[in-house]
C-alpha cells in the first residue's frame, strides 16, 4: 500500500506582503530541509502577479506530515499574518489523526484509488 501523502496548497498573499511572505517561506524551507528527512518534496510556485503562491509537498506518510505541522508551528502564524490559505488539498491514504490534525485548515482529502509512479 502506498503511504505517501501529497499536498497542493494555495496561499493568497495580502497586498504589499509578498516580500514578507517570501522571507517567511524561505525560513520554513530551510527549517524543513534541516529537520524533516521524511518531507520528500517542498516546493513553492508564484503566479505572475505574485498574489498567489502554490505549495507542492510530498511526505513519506501521514506521520511525516504531522511532524511537519509541528515543526513549522512557530512560523505558520507569521505566514498566516501575511497570507491566507485559500485551498488545501491532501492526496493519499491519510490517517484519522492526520485528517483531525488538518481539519482547522479546511483541508479536503482525496483517497488514492489506482495508478503508478515510476
C-alpha positions in Angstrom: 0.0 0.0 0.0 1.2 3.4 -0.9 1.6 5.6 2.2 2.8 8.8 0.6 0.8 12.0 1.2 0.8 14.8 -1.4 -0.4 18.3 -0.8 -1.4 21.1 -3.1 -1.9 24.3 -1.1 -2.9 27.7 -2.3 -2.0 30.9 -0.5 -3.5 34.3 -1.3 -0.9 36.9 -0.3 -2.1 40.2 1.3 -1.4 43.3 -0.7 2.1 44.6 -0.2 3.2 41.5 1.8 4.9 39.4 -0.9 8.4 40.1 0.3 7.5 39.3 3.9 5.8 36.1 2.7 8.8 35.0 0.6 11.1 35.6 3.6 9.0 33.5 5.9 8.6 30.7 3.4 12.4 30.8 2.9 12.8 30.3 6.7 10.3 27.4 6.6 12.2 25.8 3.6 15.5 25.8 5.5 13.9 24.5 8.7 12.2 21.7 6.8 15.3 20.8 4.8 17.3 20.5 8.0 14.8 18.8 10.3 12.4 16.7 8.3 14.0 13.8 6.3 10.6 12.4 5.6 9.5 15.5 3.8 10.4 14.4 0.2 9.2 17.5 -1.8 8.7 21.0 -0.5 8.3 23.4 -3.4 6.6 26.8 -3.9 5.3 28.5 -7.1 4.1 32.0 -7.6 1.5 33.4 -10.0 2.9 36.1 -12.4 1.4 38.9 -10.3 2.7 37.2 -7.1 -0.7 37.4 -5.4 -1.0 33.6 -5.2 1.5 31.0 -4.1 1.1 27.3 -4.6 2.8 24.8 -2.3 3.5 21.3 -3.7 4.6 18.9 -0.9 5.2 15.2 -0.7 5.6 13.3 2.6 6.6 9.7 3.2 3.4 9.1 5.2 0.8 10.7 7.4 3.1 10.9 10.4 5.7 12.8 8.4 3.1 15.5 7.6 2.0 15.6 11.2 5.7 16.1 12.2 5.9 18.9 9.6 2.9 20.7 11.0 4.5 20.5 14.5 7.9 21.6 13.2 6.7 24.7 11.4 4.3 25.5 14.2 6.1 28.7 15.3 6.5 30.0 11.7 3.0 29.3 10.5 1.2 32.0 12.5 3.6 34.6 11.0 2.9 33.2 7.5 -0.9 33.4 8.1 -0.5 37.0 9.2 0.5 37.9 5.6 -1.3 35.3 3.6 -4.4 33.2 3.8 -4.7 29.5 2.9 -7.4 29.6 0.3 -7.2 25.9 -0.7 -5.6 22.9 0.9 -5.9 19.5 -0.9 -4.4 16.3 0.5 -3.9 13.3 -1.7 -3.2 9.8 -0.3 -4.4 7.4 2.3 -4.4 9.8 5.2 -4.8 8.5 8.7 -7.6 9.6 11.0 -5.1 11.6 13.1 -3.9 13.5 10.0 -7.5 14.3 9.0 -8.2 15.6 12.5 -4.9 17.5 12.6 -5.6 19.4 9.4 -9.4 19.9 9.9 -8.9 23.5 11.2 -7.2 24.4 7.9 -10.2 23.4 5.8 -8.3 20.6 4.2 -10.0 18.5 1.5 -8.9 14.8 1.4 -8.7 12.6 -1.6 -8.0 8.8 -1.2 -5.7 7.1 -3.6 -7.5 4.8 -5.9 -5.1 3.5 -8.6 -2.2 4.3 -10.8 1.5 4.1 -10.7 4.7 6.2 -10.2 8.0 5.5 -11.9 
